[in-house]
Amino acid sequence: MSTTASREDLNAYFDRVATPGQLVERNFGDRLHLQSHYEQFRLPEGIDPKGIRVAKDKEDGKWKVSADLGEGRGRTSRQELSFDDGYSLFKTKTATREQIAAKYLTEEISTKLAAPLSMEKSASMKM
């Protein structure tokens, strides 16, 4: 594994703000399947961990993650897992389903939670 360090990483290293170990963890944490890399991902409050599903897609045979947001909010779209995240989840057990869902679905979950409930639900409640 090799990659060119970003300008920020080089500055942090030469200014002695970051250790080489911190730089390796930041740049290669997912490829090395480090548990500390996945600890940074957290689901927003109010999401039931039982609603997270990681399953193999029948159409293309790839592993995908989705989450059920509860009544009135629906499900998120299915996002494809990278090889490294799948390996961390299934083989090395350094990542949990919640952490994987937070990594791939945080933006979509927060937009769906911020949106008002569906019109059908609010119309039926008014009657």
N, C-alpha and C positions, 0 to 999 in steps of 0.2 A: 504494500500500500504506500503510495506516495502522492503527494499533492503539493502544489505551490502554496505557501502560506500567504494569507491576505495581508494587506498593509497594516491593519489593526493588530493582527497576531504578531507580525514582525516588530512593530513598535512596542507591544506589550512585553515581548521577549527581551529586546535589547534595552528597554527602560527598566527591566527587572521588576515589572509589575505582575507578571505571570510566570509560573515555573514551566519547564518543558512538559511535566506531567499534566498540568492544567490545559496546556495547548493541545496535547494529544487527546485528552478526554473531550475537549470541545470539538475538535475536527474529526476524530475517528471513533467517538463514543458509540455510535450506532453500528459501525462495522466491527468493532471489537466486542459488541454485545455487553457493554458495561451497564450494570444496574444503576449506577449513578447518573448515567445519561437519561434513563427513562424516568427517574424521580422528578424531573422538572416538569413533566406533563401531568396535569390534573384536570379532571372534568369540572365543568361549572356546577354550582350548587343546584340541587333539585333534580338531578338526573339519577335514575335508579340504575345501579350497576347490573341488575338482572336483565335490563332491557338491551344490553350490548350483545351483539352477535357477531362472531367471527366464523365465517363458513366458506366452504369452497364453492365457487360458482359453477353451475352445471354447464353453462355455455362455453366458457373458455378455460375452465379448470384452474383458475387462479383464486387465491385466498382473498376475501374481501371482508371489510368491517362495516357495520351499520349500527345505529342505535335507535331504540324506541323512546320517544320523548314524552310519552304519556298521552292521556286522553285529550283530544282536541289539537294536539301538536303534530301527530303523525310520526313517520320515520324519516331518518336522514337518508341520503343517497348512499349507495354502496361504493366505498373507496377501496382500491386495490392496495394490498400490503406489499411493501418491498421485500426482497429476499431476506435482508438482514433483520427486519422487524419480525418476520415470520419465524426465522431461526431463533431470535431472542424469546419469542412467545412460546414456541413449541418445544425446542430442543434444550436451550440453556436455562429457560425459566427465569430470565432476568427482567422480563417485562410482563405486566398483567394486561388483561383485556381492557381494563379501564384506562391504563396508560396509553395503550395503542389507540383506543378510540379518541382519547384527548389529543393525541398527536395528529390524527387525520381528520377529525370531525369538529374541532373546537370552533372554527369560524362558522360552519353551518349550524351548529347547535346554538351558538349565541345569537345568530340572526333569527332563527326560528323561535327562540325563547323571547326575543324582543318584539316580535310581530304579535299583533292581537290574535285572539282565537279566531278560528274560521267563521265566516259569516253564517253558516248554517247553525252553528252552535249558539251564537249570540242571538239569532232570530228566534230560535226555539225557546230560549230562556225568557225572552220578552213576552211571549204569549202566555 
